[in-house]
């Protein structure tokens, strides 16, 4: 079945309150998708952002982003009054997020709401704590301790806490109980709203594609609570870190800095850590996109402390052993493999054996030769994109591409001046034989570089700040997108 969807992070929704949330704007976007003849909403990770505001560098792989909690819904639940938040100045423009102000002003509001929730917990609160006991207590303690240490990395805490000495952890749990209770309540609020939003989307025939970043942040509860799963030295510092070699995105490579997994240790437990992670994410999403899938075939290891990614080396990954363990534990799970980057034969072999659809990105298609990313070379079993969240928009790409690329793209797509390149690239993606096509909203709207979501290997700045404007999600635009879905057999 040929289908299509739209890529838009929750953060980019035109909600009031300085950032997109799981409230009315999210439901309105679901309605927009339905009216536009779409089947999927790709949202990228929903985990909390840390320094640099990227959801790919999160304090937890299991937790939800507190910023996405809708304040109007908290008021409807009796946990806030409108006067407590409606007039706050979020110091942002409608099309841009100010994360610094969100950090300063959002948490006091959430603390007020959580205090009321904890004073009279809902009937399902204890069950929520029990269902999430495999990750939530560690996360809440981690965040409470970060608060107590002024936000410092856990590697800068006192040695007994870094090493998780049981007596010291017990003492911390007693001393920071109020803060721990708050962080647990925040997650209850997030997941309560998330379940309502997902149920609303599914009822409209919209499935949600979520995201699994292959690596976790060094300053995360994931590493602090399970150091045995990572390549760390006796001081719990990484021996090598993650990234990728020089490529089209960066001449010096991408130095992500995440600690690498100890695949031998993980294999000894039957990849229990991974099974638990994938089980959780498959319980909250309909489809799971695994970021940097090629890292399971072979991963790039960069010496800890290196200034660029140029000195890294390739190492062998777990390959199908991991995915066999996942299948044995969970059965067949709906996964999309982000198989981009420098690809060796082992990556193609892993993709074929796994049976997961890979990704084809049209912005990569117009270099010399007969590229695998040109639509006539796409297999049916793949997911087609004009660009991903790591690319600039289609319109901006065309303005900055080399003349030879522009010439090839114009000839291949049969561009005309009236429609512009973005519309032509959208046509090319939708016409692909690939069974699923995902178009970033900014490309349907033919927006420029101001709508780019992320630039790899950079922190902060213009990354993760773009927001759609309410008028852009109008009935006229939905009708145009629906017509394309019908024309290319994806409605």
C-alpha positions as CSV (number, residue, x, y, z in Angstrom):
1,X,0.0,0.0,0.0
2,X,1.4,3.4,-1.0
3,X,1.1,5.9,1.8
4,X,2.5,9.3,2.9
5,X,3.0,11.5,5.9
6,X,4.5,14.7,7.1
7,X,7.5,15.3,9.3
8,X,7.0,18.0,12.0
9,X,8.4,17.9,15.6
10,X,6.0,18.6,18.4
11,X,8.2,21.5,19.3
12,X,7.4,23.1,15.9
13,X,3.7,23.2,16.4
14,X,2.1,26.7,16.6
15,X,0.9,26.3,20.3
16,X,0.7,29.2,22.7
17,X,3.3,29.3,25.4
18,X,6.6,29.6,23.5
19,X,6.8,26.0,22.1
20,X,4.7,23.3,20.5
21,X,2.8,21.2,23.0
22,X,0.4,18.2,23.1
23,X,-2.6,20.4,23.3
24,X,-5.1,21.9,20.9
25,X,-2.5,22.7,18.2
26,X,-1.4,19.1,18.1
27,X,-5.0,17.9,17.7
28,X,-5.5,20.6,15.0
29,X,-2.4,19.3,13.2
30,X,-3.8,15.8,13.3
31,X,-7.0,17.1,11.7
32,X,-4.8,18.8,9.1
33,X,-3.0,15.5,8.3
34,X,-6.4,13.8,8.0
35,X,-7.8,16.5,5.7
36,X,-4.5,16.3,3.7
37,X,-5.0,12.6,3.0
38,X,-2.0,11.6,5.1
39,X,-1.4,8.4,7.1
40,X,1.6,9.3,9.2
41,X,3.0,12.0,11.5
42,X,6.7,11.7,12.0
43,X,7.6,13.6,15.2
44,X,11.3,12.9,16.0
45,X,12.3,12.2,19.6
46,X,10.0,13.4,22.4
47,X,12.6,12.9,25.2
48,X,13.8,15.9,27.3
49,X,16.3,18.2,25.7
50,X,19.5,19.1,27.6
51,X,22.4,21.4,26.7
52,X,22.2,22.5,23.1
53,X,18.4,21.9,23.0
54,X,18.7,18.7,20.9
55,X,16.4,15.8,21.6
56,X,19.2,13.6,20.4
57,X,21.2,14.6,23.5
58,X,18.8,13.9,26.3
59,X,18.9,13.3,30.0
60,X,16.8,10.1,29.5
61,X,15.9,7.7,26.7
62,X,12.6,6.9,28.4
63,X,11.3,10.2,29.8
64,X,9.1,12.6,27.9
65,X,9.9,16.3,27.4
66,X,8.3,18.5,30.1
67,X,8.1,21.4,27.7
68,X,5.5,19.5,25.6
69,X,3.0,19.3,28.5
70,X,0.1,21.5,27.5
71,X,-0.8,24.1,30.2
72,X,-4.4,24.5,29.0
73,X,-5.0,20.8,29.6
74,X,-3.5,21.2,33.1
75,X,-6.0,24.0,33.7
76,X,-8.8,21.8,32.5
77,X,-7.7,19.1,34.9
78,X,-7.9,21.7,37.8
79,X,-4.1,21.7,38.3
80,X,-3.7,25.3,37.2
81,X,-5.7,28.4,36.7
82,X,-5.5,30.4,33.4
83,X,-4.3,33.4,35.4
84,X,-1.2,31.5,36.5
85,X,0.3,31.2,33.0
86,X,-1.7,33.0,30.3
87,X,0.0,36.4,30.6
88,X,3.6,35.1,30.8
89,X,6.0,36.6,28.3
90,X,7.9,33.7,26.7
91,X,10.2,36.2,25.0
92,X,9.9,34.5,21.7
93,X,8.4,35.1,18.3
94,X,5.6,32.9,16.9
95,X,8.1,31.2,14.5
96,X,11.0,30.7,17.0
97,X,11.5,29.0,20.4
98,X,13.5,30.7,23.3
99,X,14.7,27.7,25.3
100,X,16.4,29.8,27.9
101,X,13.2,31.5,28.9
102,X,11.3,28.2,28.8
103,X,13.8,26.7,31.3
104,X,13.4,29.7,33.6
105,X,9.6,30.1,33.4
106,X,8.1,26.8,32.6
107,X,9.3,24.7,35.6
108,X,7.8,27.0,38.3
109,X,4.4,26.5,36.6
110,X,4.9,22.7,36.4
111,X,5.9,22.7,40.1
112,X,2.7,24.4,41.0
113,X,0.6,21.9,39.0
114,X,2.5,18.9,40.3
115,X,2.1,20.1,43.9
116,X,-1.7,20.0,43.4
117,X,-1.6,16.7,41.7
118,X,0.5,15.1,44.5
119,X,-1.8,16.6,47.1
120,X,-4.6,14.5,45.7
121,X,-3.1,11.9,43.3
122,X,-5.4,10.6,40.5
123,X,-6.7,7.1,40.7
124,X,-4.2,5.8,38.1
125,X,-1.1,7.5,39.6
126,X,0.2,4.6,41.6
127,X,-0.3,2.2,38.6
128,X,1.7,4.6,36.4
129,X,4.5,4.5,38.9
130,X,4.4,0.7,39.0
131,X,4.3,0.3,35.2
132,X,7.3,2.6,34.8
133,X,9.3,1.3,37.8
134,X,12.0,0.0,35.4
135,X,13.2,3.5,34.6
136,X,11.3,6.3,36.5
137,X,12.8,6.1,40.0
138,X,16.3,6.3,38.6
139,X,15.3,9.2,36.3
140,X,13.6,11.1,39.1
141,X,16.5,10.7,41.5
142,X,19.0,11.7,38.7
143,X,17.0,14.9,38.0
144,X,16.7,15.7,41.7
145,X,20.4,15.3,42.1
146,X,21.1,17.5,39.1
147,X,18.9,20.2,40.6
148,X,20.8,19.8,43.9
149,X,24.1,20.2,42.1
150,X,23.1,23.3,40.1
151,X,22.6,21.3,36.9
152,X,26.2,19.9,36.8
153,X,26.9,16.7,35.0
154,X,26.8,13.6,37.2
155,X,30.5,13.1,36.5
156,X,31.0,16.2,38.7
157,X,29.0,14.9,41.7
158,X,30.6,13.5,44.8
159,X,32.3,10.2,44.2
160,X,29.8,8.0,46.2
161,X,26.9,9.4,44.1
162,X,28.8,9.0,40.9
163,X,29.5,5.4,41.8
164,X,26.0,4.8,43.0
165,X,26.9,3.6,46.5
166,X,23.7,2.1,47.9
167,X,23.9,3.8,51.3
168,X,24.4,7.2,49.7
169,X,21.6,6.7,47.2
170,X,19.2,5.7,50.0
171,X,20.2,8.9,51.9
172,X,19.7,11.0,48.7
173,X,16.3,9.5,48.1
174,X,15.2,10.5,51.6
175,X,16.7,13.9,51.5
176,X,15.4,14.8,48.0
177,X,12.0,13.1,48.3
178,X,10.0,16.2,47.4
179,X,12.1,16.8,44.3
180,X,11.9,13.1,43.3
181,X,8.1,13.2,43.7
182,X,8.0,16.3,41.4
183,X,10.0,14.7,38.6
184,X,7.8,11.6,38.8
185,X,4.6,13.7,38.6
186,X,6.0,15.6,35.6
187,X,6.3,12.3,33.7
188,X,2.8,11.3,34.7
189,X,1.5,14.5,33.2
190,X,3.5,14.0,30.1
191,X,2.4,10.4,29.4
192,X,-1.2,11.1,30.3
193,X,-1.3,13.9,27.7
194,X,0.7,11.8,25.2
195,X,-1.7,8.8,25.4
196,X,-4.7,11.1,24.8
197,X,-2.9,12.7,21.7
198,X,-1.9,9.4,20.3
199,X,-5.4,8.0,20.7
200,X,-6.8,11.0,19.0
201,X,-4.4,10.6,16.1
202,X,-5.0,6.9,15.7
203,X,-8.8,7.5,15.7
204,X,-8.3,9.8,12.8
205,X,-6.3,7.2,10.9
206,X,-3.0,8.8,11.6
207,X,-0.1,6.7,12.9
208,X,2.9,8.2,14.7
209,X,6.5,7.6,13.6
210,X,8.7,8.1,16.6
211,X,12.5,8.1,16.9
212,X,15.2,6.1,18.6
213,X,18.5,8.0,18.7
214,X,21.1,5.2,18.6
215,X,23.3,6.8,21.2
216,X,22.5,8.4,24.6
217,X,24.0,11.4,26.1
218,X,27.0,11.1,28.4
219,X,25.2,13.3,31.0
220,X,22.2,11.0,31.2
221,X,20.5,8.7,33.7
222,X,21.0,6.0,31.1
223,X,24.8,6.1,31.5
224,X,24.8,6.9,35.2
225,X,22.4,4.1,36.1
226,X,24.0,1.5,33.8
227,X,27.7,2.3,33.4
228,X,28.4,-1.4,32.7
229,X,26.7,-1.1,29.3
230,X,29.2,1.5,28.0
231,X,32.8,1.8,27.2
232,X,34.0,3.7,30.2
233,X,37.3,3.8,32.1
234,X,37.8,3.4,35.9
235,X,36.8,7.0,36.4
236,X,33.6,6.4,34.4
237,X,34.9,8.6,31.6
238,X,34.4,7.3,28.0
239,X,37.4,5.7,26.4
240,X,36.1,6.6,22.9
241,X,33.0,8.5,21.8
242,X,30.6,8.4,18.9
243,X,30.4,10.4,15.7
244,X,30.9,9.9,12.0
245,X,33.8,10.6,9.6
246,X,34.0,13.6,7.2
247,X,31.1,13.6,4.7
248,X,28.8,15.9,2.8
249,X,27.5,17.5,6.1
250,X,31.0,18.3,7.6
251,X,34.5,18.4,6.3
252,X,35.9,17.5,9.7
253,X,33.2,14.8,10.4
254,X,30.6,14.9,13.2
255,X,31.9,14.7,16.8
256,X,28.7,13.7,18.7
257,X,30.6,12.9,21.9
258,X,28.2,10.2,23.1
259,X,29.7,7.3,25.0
260,X,29.9,4.1,23.0
261,X,28.2,0.8,23.9
262,X,30.1,-2.1,25.3
263,X,28.6,-4.6,22.8
264,X,30.3,-7.6,24.4
265,X,28.8,-6.8,27.8
266,X,25.4,-6.2,26.2
267,X,25.6,-9.5,24.3
268,X,26.2,-11.3,27.6
269,X,22.8,-10.2,28.9
270,X,21.0,-11.0,25.7
271,X,20.9,-7.3,24.8
272,X,18.5,-6.8,27.7
273,X,19.1,-3.0,27.8
274,X,18.2,-2.7,24.1
275,X,15.1,-4.9,24.4
276,X,13.8,-2.8,27.3
277,X,14.4,0.4,25.3
278,X,12.8,-0.8,22.1
279,X,9.8,-2.3,24.0
280,X,9.1,1.0,25.7
281,X,9.4,3.1,22.5
282,X,7.2,0.6,20.5
283,X,4.6,1.0,23.3
284,X,4.3,4.7,22.7
285,X,4.8,5.0,19.0
286,X,3.1,3.2,16.1
287,X,6.4,3.0,14.0
288,X,9.9,3.4,15.3
289,X,12.6,5.0,13.2
290,X,16.1,4.0,14.3
291,X,18.6,6.8,13.8
292,X,22.1,6.0,12.5
293,X,21.1,2.4,11.8
294,X,24.5,1.8,10.1
295,X,26.1,2.0,13.6
296,X,24.8,-1.5,14.3
297,X,26.8,-2.9,11.4
298,X,29.9,-0.9,12.2
299,X,30.4,2.2,14.4
300,X,32.8,5.1,14.2
301,X,34.9,5.4,17.4
302,X,36.7,8.7,18.1
303,X,39.3,9.0,20.9
304,X,37.9,10.8,24.0
305,X,39.1,14.3,24.0
306,X,39.6,14.7,20.3
307,X,38.7,18.1,18.8
308,X,37.2,16.7,15.6
309,X,36.0,13.4,14.2
310,X,38.9,13.0,11.7
311,X,40.9,10.7,13.9
312,X,38.2,8.0,14.4
313,X,38.3,4.4,13.4
314,X,35.6,1.9,12.4
315,X,34.7,-0.9,14.8
316,X,32.3,-3.9,14.2
317,X,28.8,-3.6,15.7
318,X,26.5,-6.3,16.9
319,X,24.7,-6.8,13.6
320,X,21.8,-9.2,13.4
321,X,22.6,-10.7,16.9
322,X,20.9,-7.7,18.4
323,X,17.9,-7.7,16.2
324,X,17.4,-11.4,16.6
325,X,17.3,-10.9,20.4
326,X,14.8,-8.1,19.9
327,X,12.6,-10.3,17.7
328,X,12.8,-13.2,20.1
329,X,11.7,-11.0,23.0
330,X,9.2,-8.7,21.2
331,X,8.2,-10.4,17.9
332,X,8.1,-8.4,14.7
333,X,8.2,-4.7,15.5
334,X,7.6,-1.9,13.0
335,X,11.0,-0.3,12.4
336,X,12.4,2.1,9.8
337,X,16.2,2.1,9.5
338,X,17.9,5.4,8.9
339,X,20.7,3.9,6.7
340,X,22.3,7.1,5.6
341,X,26.0,8.2,5.8
342,X,29.1,6.2,4.7
343,X,27.7,2.8,3.8
344,X,29.8,-0.4,3.7
345,X,28.6,-3.7,2.3
346,X,27.9,-4.8,5.9
347,X,25.3,-2.1,6.2
348,X,23.4,-3.2,3.1
349,X,23.7,-6.8,4.3
350,X,22.3,-5.9,7.7
351,X,19.4,-3.9,6.2
352,X,18.5,-6.8,3.9
353,X,18.6,-9.4,6.6
354,X,16.7,-7.3,9.1
355,X,13.9,-6.7,6.6
356,X,13.5,-3.1,7.7
357,X,12.8,-0.5,5.1
358,X,15.7,2.0,4.6
359,X,15.5,5.7,3.7
360,X,16.0,7.4,0.4
361,X,16.7,11.2,0.5
362,X,16.2,13.1,-2.7
363,X,18.5,16.0,-1.7
364,X,21.4,13.4,-2.0
365,X,20.3,12.3,-5.5
366,X,21.7,14.9,-7.9
367,X,25.4,14.4,-7.8
368,X,27.4,12.7,-10.6
369,X,26.3,9.3,-11.9
370,X,23.2,7.2,-11.4
371,X,22.6,7.7,-7.7
372,X,20.7,5.1,-5.6
373,X,18.7,8.1,-4.3
374,X,17.2,8.9,-7.7
375,X,13.6,7.9,-7.6
376,X,13.9,5.4,-10.5
377,X,16.4,3.4,-8.4
378,X,14.2,3.3,-5.3
379,X,13.0,-0.1,-4.1
380,X,9.4,-0.5,-3.1
381,X,10.3,-1.4,0.4
382,X,11.7,2.0,1.5
383,X,10.8,5.3,3.0
384,X,11.3,8.3,0.7
385,X,12.1,11.9,1.9
386,X,12.8,15.1,0.1
387,X,15.1,15.9,3.1
388,X,15.4,14.9,6.8
389,X,15.5,17.1,9.9
390,X,19.3,17.3,9.4
391,X,19.0,18.8,5.9
392,X,18.1,22.3,5.0
393,X,14.8,22.8,3.3
394,X,14.4,21.9,-0.4
395,X,14.1,25.5,-1.4
396,X,17.3,26.5,0.4
397,X,19.1,23.5,-1.0
398,X,18.4,24.5,-4.5
399,X,19.6,28.0,-3.9
400,X,23.0,26.8,-2.5
401,X,23.6,23.7,-4.6
402,X,26.3,23.5,-7.2
403,X,25.2,24.5,-10.7
404,X,25.6,21.0,-12.0
405,X,23.3,19.6,-9.3
406,X,20.7,22.3,-10.0
407,X,20.9,21.5,-13.7
408,X,20.5,17.8,-13.2
409,X,17.6,18.3,-10.7
410,X,15.8,20.6,-13.0
411,X,16.1,18.2,-15.9
412,X,15.2,15.1,-13.9
413,X,12.2,16.7,-12.1
414,X,10.9,18.6,-15.1
415,X,10.9,21.8,-13.1
416,X,9.0,24.8,-14.2
417,X,9.3,28.4,-12.9
418,X,5.7,28.6,-11.7
419,X,6.0,25.8,-9.2
420,X,9.6,26.2,-7.9
421,X,12.1,23.6,-6.9
422,X,10.5,22.6,-3.6
423,X,7.2,21.6,-5.3
424,X,9.2,19.7,-8.0
425,X,11.2,17.8,-5.4
426,X,7.9,16.9,-3.5
427,X,6.5,15.6,-6.8
428,X,9.6,13.5,-7.3
429,X,9.4,12.0,-3.9
430,X,5.7,11.2,-4.1
431,X,6.1,9.6,-7.5
432,X,8.8,7.3,-6.2
433,X,8.0,3.5,-6.1
434,X,8.8,3.6,-2.4
435,X,5.8,2.4,-0.3
436,X,6.0,5.3,2.2
437,X,6.9,9.0,1.5
438,X,7.5,11.5,4.3
439,X,7.7,15.1,3.4
440,X,8.9,17.8,6.0
441,X,6.1,20.3,6.4
442,X,8.6,23.1,5.4
443,X,9.0,21.5,2.0
444,X,5.2,21.4,1.3
445,X,5.2,25.1,2.3
446,X,8.3,25.8,0.1
447,X,10.0,27.6,3.1
448,X,13.6,28.7,3.1
449,X,16.6,28.1,5.3
450,X,14.8,29.8,8.2
451,X,12.7,26.6,8.6
452,X,15.7,24.3,8.9
453,X,15.3,22.1,12.0
454,X,18.9,21.1,12.7
455,X,22.4,21.5,11.4
456,X,24.5,18.4,12.3
457,X,27.7,18.9,14.4
458,X,26.5,22.2,15.7
459,X,24.9,23.1,19.1
460,X,22.2,25.6,19.9
461,X,21.9,28.7,17.7
462,X,19.1,28.1,15.1
463,X,18.8,24.4,15.8
464,X,15.4,23.1,17.0
465,X,13.9,26.5,17.2
466,X,11.7,26.8,14.1
467,X,7.9,26.8,14.5
468,X,5.2,26.7,12.0
469,X,2.7,29.6,12.0
470,X,-1.0,28.9,12.5
471,X,-2.0,30.3,9.1
472,X,0.2,27.8,7.4
473,X,-1.9,24.8,8.6
474,X,-4.9,26.0,6.7
475,X,-7.6,24.2,4.8
476,X,-6.3,25.4,1.4
477,X,-2.9,23.9,2.1
478,X,-4.4,20.6,3.3
479,X,-6.5,20.5,0.1
480,X,-3.4,21.0,-2.1
481,X,-1.5,18.2,-0.2
482,X,-4.5,15.9,-0.4
483,X,-4.7,16.4,-4.2
484,X,-1.1,15.3,-4.5
485,X,-1.7,12.3,-2.4
486,X,-4.5,11.3,-4.7
487,X,-2.5,12.0,-7.8
488,X,0.4,9.8,-6.8
489,X,-1.7,7.0,-5.3
490,X,-0.9,7.7,-1.7
491,X,-4.3,8.8,-0.4
